[in-house]
Amino acid sequence: MMKINILRKRHPRFVYKKYSYKVSGKDLVVSFLFEIEPGIRFNPKITIKNIKRKAGIDNLVFHLGLIEMLSYWKAACSPEIVIKAGCLTKKQVSWWHDLIIKGMGQFFYENKINFKKKNFLKITCGKAKTALLKSTLKKRTLIPVGDGKDSLTTLEIFRQHKKSFNCFSLNPTAITKKIIKKVGSKNPVIVSRTIDRKLLALNQAGYLNGHTPFSAYLAFLSVLCAVIFDYRYIAFSNERSANEGNVKYLGKIINHQYSKTFAFEKKFRNYCQKYLVSNIEYFSFARPLYEIQIAKIFAGFPQYFPLFLSCNEARKTDSGRKKTINKWCGNCSKCLFVFAILYPFVTKKEIVNIFGKNLFQEKKLLPIMRELIEADKVKPLECVGTKKESLLAFYLNWQKEKKIELPFLLDYFAKNILPQQRNLDKKAKIMLNSWNKQNNLPPEFIKLLKE
């Protein structure tokens, strides 16, 4: 990997040059043109299938380009971003600067980039008046769907309560398509996104790579789709656990899940209603719940056990160097965390069928278990829960498996971690009792379902 100072000096400006969109058959094809000066151009595309309308979407497409550009800007981390494709107010520029600094925190941390350095990032663009779209949209809900348990839980609750909803999916996998079919979404909103392969070539040549705020990308994309397909409500499945960060870097908390946090949700809602569409309601249906609470609810939906796949390693391509495996890897923090929070609420046979083996027997996962639980360890830079709920999950699993011969990880937990935790039994009971009073479904859920 090239040194950051060399890249920033070689490529002082990143330019968002233009965007365009057209109807091709029944689909809307959107193109963007970005440039890392001098001379490195990118032309990524997205295709929204079977559109209903395209009037009034110009500003929304422009904004989709603003979030899209982060995937390309990060390659050289240019000190100046020049926006030629459109205009923003001073407050909007400040909002985007804040999103880049907080949303790209993991990228800065892993690439050892000093984002607090003076003149680290300047955003230049023409000044604009608000281009707010005032549109009357139908009171129905668009639900972003992936392969994980969280969005499946949201979908199943909506389905059981016979609420009007539709699925929205970006680059759906074979698993996603099966999920959409199973929940009965007959005309899902499908979007395909194509990354410019020049970016992958740059990554392989040593240019920078790393995490971008993907949930923020989905937020902007879902608003565009909600307008095109006439949906007022957008119900994400970002949970309460996402609010906890992972590590402190340069005096700031770095959160892998920043764009899933309640802080981002509030900021995006305000931005959307002030600068994008006046009457769209963007929110997270799962916000009141921790991951382990969602797992408890999801445990009641065994029909989805053979389908869901939360392991991110399953889809990684290493910048195009390898093929996806499309199954639980059984070696990563996400696999162990999901195994740990789901196991208290299902049988051993069910959990082993899902993962293919008992992950508590895997000695190599000990360092990951400690990272999930222990306060002085860096929490894995993955979509995992809080340290407290991971601790609670392992405690519940230890209680469930309490016998002479414990599997390796639970035996280590019992001998080395449990003795250091004062009153854990009492704390666990308090937490569980407070959750049980919600009857598995908090008041916020009930209110939304009754509207």
N, C-alpha and C positions, 0 to 999 in steps of 0.2 A: 504494500500500500504506500502511495506517495505521501510525503509530508504535507500537512495542511497549509503551512505557510507558502510552500512552493506552488500549490494549486491555486491559492487565493491571489497570489501575485501574477500567475500566468493567466488566470481567468477573473479579472476584476469585476465583470458585470454579467448578470444573468438577465435575459430579456424575455418577457412574456409578450411576444410580438402580435399575435392575433388568434382569433378563434373563428370558426365557421360551422354552419350546420345546414343540412338539407334533408329532404325526404327522399328516400330511395326505396321504391316499392311501398311497403307499409311501415318501414322503419325510419327512425330519425338517426342520421349519422352525424356525429359531432367530431370536429378535428381541432387540434390546438397546434400552434407553432411556437416553440421555445428555442432560445439560443443561449448557449454558454459562449460568450465572446472570448476569443475570436473563433468563429467558424464552426462550432459544434452545434448542429441543429437537430431538434427532435420534433416528431410529428405524431404524437399519440392520438388514438381515436377511441371513441365509445359509440356503441350502437344500442339504441333503445328500441326494443321490438314492438311492433304493432301499436303505434301511437294513436291517440285519440285527437290531439290538437297540437299546434305548435305556436299559436298566437301568444304574445306576451312573455316569451321565455328568454328573450335576448339577455337580459341582466342575469338571469339564473345560469345560463350557459357561460357567460363571462366569469361568474363566480366559481363555477365548477373548474374552470381553467386555473383560477387562483390556488385552489387546493391541489389540483393535479400537478402544478408546477413544482411542488415541494419534492416530489420523487426525482426530479431532474436537477433542481437547484443543489440538492445535497451532494451531487457527484463532485463538485469543486468547492461548494460552500462559498460562493462568490460574495464579496463584501457589499455589493450593491445589487438590489433587484429593481429592474426598470420595467414598469408596466405600461406598455404602449397599446395594449388591446382595449383598454377602457380607462375609466376614471374613478377615483375614490375620494371621499371626504377625508379630512385630517383625522377625524375620529375613527374612520374605517381603517386607515393606514395603521393607526395605533392598535386597533383590534387585531389586525393580521400580524403585526410585529409581536404582540403578546402570544398569539397562537403558535407562531414559529418557535419562539424561545421556549415555551412550556411544552408544546407538542413534540418538539424535536429534542427534548432533553436527553432521552436515552441515546440518540444518535450522537449528541455532543459528548456524553459521558463515555460511550464505548470507543469513540474516535479521539478521545483526549483533546477536545476542542474547547478553548476558553471563550465561551459565549458572553462572558461579562467584560471582555476587553473593549476598551473605548473604540467607537466606530466599527464595532463588529458587524453590524448589519444596518444598511440604510435602504429604505423602500421609497422609490421615486415614481410618481405618476401625476397625471393631470388631475386638477380638482374638479369635483362633480357635485351636482345636486342629487338628492335621493331619487333613485329610480324604482321606488316601491310599487309592486304590483298589487292592485286592489281587485280581488277576485272572489266571487261567491262559489265556494266549493262544497260538495256534498258531505254531509256528516257521516262519513264512513272512514274506516281505518286501514292504513297501509302498514304492514308489519315486515320489516327487514328480516330475512331468514338466512341462517347459515346452517352448519351441520351440528352445532352444539346444543347442549341441554337447555340453555337459557331461552333462546328464541323458540325452541320446541315447547317449553313450558308456557310461554306467552300464547303461542298458537293454540295449544290444547285447551287452555282456560277460555280463550275467546270462542273456540269451537263448542265446548261444553255449554257455554252460556248463550250460544246461538247469536253471537254478535256479528254484525256485518264487517267482514275484513277481507283483505286480499294480501297475498304474499308478494314481496319484492326481493329479488335476488340478483346479485352481481356475479357474473361468471359462475353460474350454478354448477356444482359438481353432480355426479351421478347420484350421490347420496341426497343432496339438496332436492333434486328433481323427484326422488322417491318420497321425501318428506312432504313436499308441496302436494303431490298427488294424494298422499295418505290423509292429509288434513282437509282435503276436498277443495282446494283452491284451483278452480277450473281455468281461469284466465290470468295467471300470475304476471306481474310486471318483471320482465327479464331484460337485463342489461349486460352487454359484453364489453369488456375493457381490454384494449390492446396496448401493451407497453412497447414503446419504440425499442427495437432490439439494439440500437446503438448504445443505449444505456447499459445493457448487459455486457456489451463489448468493452465499454469504459470500465465497468466494475472489474472485469477480468484483466484489464490492463493496469489496475492499481488505483483507479479513482475511488472516491469514498462511497461507501454503501452503509445502509443501516435503517433503523426503524423510523417510520413516519406515522403521523396521527391518522391511522386508517379509518377510525370511527368518525373523525371529522370529515373525511372524504365521503363516507356513506351518508353523513348528515346533509351535506350540500347536494349530493346526487339524489337522495330521497325526496328533498324538497322539489327539485326539478321534476321528478317522476310524479309526485303528488299533484302538481299543477297540470301536467300533461294528461294524467288519467283521472283527475277530479276526486281527490281525497283530501279532506280537511285535517284528519288526524294521522300522525306518524308515530307509531308505538315501537320504540327500540326496546331492547331487553338488557340494558346496562344496569348492573346491580350495585348495591351499596358498598360492597367490598372494594370496588374500583377506586374509591376515594383515598385509600391508603397507598402511599408512595413506596418506593423500593430502596432508594439509597440517597444519601446526601452527597452532592457534588458542587464544589465551588460555593458552598453556603446555601445551596438551593436543593429542595427535595425533588428528585427525579422520579417520575411516575410513568411506568410503561403504559399504563392505561389512562393517561391524562384526558384524552378525548372521550373517555367513557365516564368521567367523573361528573358529579353533580355541579361542580364549579363550571366546567365547560358547558354542560347542559343549559345552565342559566344564561351564560354568555351567548350561546348560540341562539337560544330562544329570543333573547332581546335583539340580537343582530338580525335574525330572520324577520321579526315583526317590524323592525324599523327600516331595513334596507332591501328585503327580498319580497316577502308576501305578507300582507297584513293579517290575514285570518287563518293561517296555518298553525296548528298546534303540534309542536315537536316535543316529545317527552319520552321518558323511559318507564315502561310499565313495571319493570322489576326493581325500580329504584329503592323501595322500602326494604328489600330483602338482602341478606348476606348470601354468599354462594352456597353455604351449607344448608340454608333454608330452602333455596331453590332446588337443591339436590333432594331434599326431603319430599318436596312436592313432586318432582320429576320421578321419584321412585314409585309413585302411584300410576305411572304411565308406562308399564312394561312393554307395550306394543312398539315403543320407540327404542328399546334397548339394542336391537340388532342394527339400528340405523345410525344413531348419533355418533359423531366423531369430533372430539374437541382437540385432538393432538395436532399442534401446528407443524411438528416435524413431519407429519404425514404428507404435507403439501409443499414442503420446501424443495427448491430446485437448485440452490446454491448458484444463483445468477446464470441458470441455464446449463450447469455442468452435470446435473443428475436428474433422474426421473422421480416423480412423486411415488410414494409407497402406498398412500391412500388407506392406511390402517393404523391402529394404535401402535406406536413404536415401543412402548413399555419401558423407555429409558429416560424420559424427560420429566421435568418438573410438572408440566401440565398433566401428563398421564398419572403421575403419583398423586397429585392433588385431587384430581377428579375421582380416582380410585378411593382415596381416603375419605372424601366427603360423601360419597354415594354408598359406600359399604355399610355404614351403620343402619341403613334403611332398606337394604336388600339382602337376599340370601347369598351365601358363598358361591353356590352354583351359578347364580345370575351374574355376579361380578366377574367370576372367572370366564364365563362365556363371553362377556363383553370384551375383556382385555386379553383373553387367551392364556392367562396365567395369573397366579397370585403375586402381585407386586410386592407384598409385604415379605416375601421370601427372598427378594433380590438384594443381596448385600451391597451391590454397586450403587444402589439408590440411597444409601445412608447419608452421604453428603447433601443430597437434595432434600431429604427429610429434615435434616438439621437447618438447612437454609429456610425451609418453609416455617419452621417452628421457633428457632432460637433468635432472641432479640438482637444479639450482637452479630448475626450473619446478615449478609445482603440478601434480601428477598429476591427470588428468581425473577428475572426480567421477562415475565410471562403474564398471561391473564390468570393469575391465581388469587386466592382470597387473602384475607388479613392473617397476620401471625396468630392472633387469638383464636380465630375459627379453625385454623389448621391444627393448633394445639388441642382444641376441643374435639376435632374430628379424630385425632389419634387417641385421645382419651376414651372416646366412645367406642372406638375399635378395640382398644385394649380391654375395656369392660366386656365387650361382646365375645372376645376370644379368650377371656381369662381362663387359663388352664395350665397344666404342668408344662407343656411344650408350646411356647408361643412362636409364631413365625418371626424371622430374624429382626425385622424393623420394630415390631411391637415389643419384642424382648428387650431390644436396646432402649426403647421408649420407657419401659417399665423400670429398668435398672439405672438409667442414666439421666432421664429427663423428668420423670414423674416425681422422684424424691426432691427435686429442686422447686417444685410448684406447690406453694402453700395454698391450702383450702381449695384445691382444684375441683374436688368433688362438689363442694358447696357452690362454687362459681358456676360449674357446669349445670347444676340443678336450677339455679336462678335463671341462667340464659335459656335453658330448655323450657322452663315453665312460662317465661315471658313469651316465647315463640308459640307455645301450644295454646295460649290464650287467644292467639290470632286465628285459631282453627286452620292453620296452614295458609290462610289467605288474609293478608292485612287489610284494614279498613280502606286504604287508598285503592286497593284492587276492587273491592265491592262497590265503591262510589263510581269508579270508571265504568264498571260493567252495567250499572243501573242507568247511566246517562243515555 
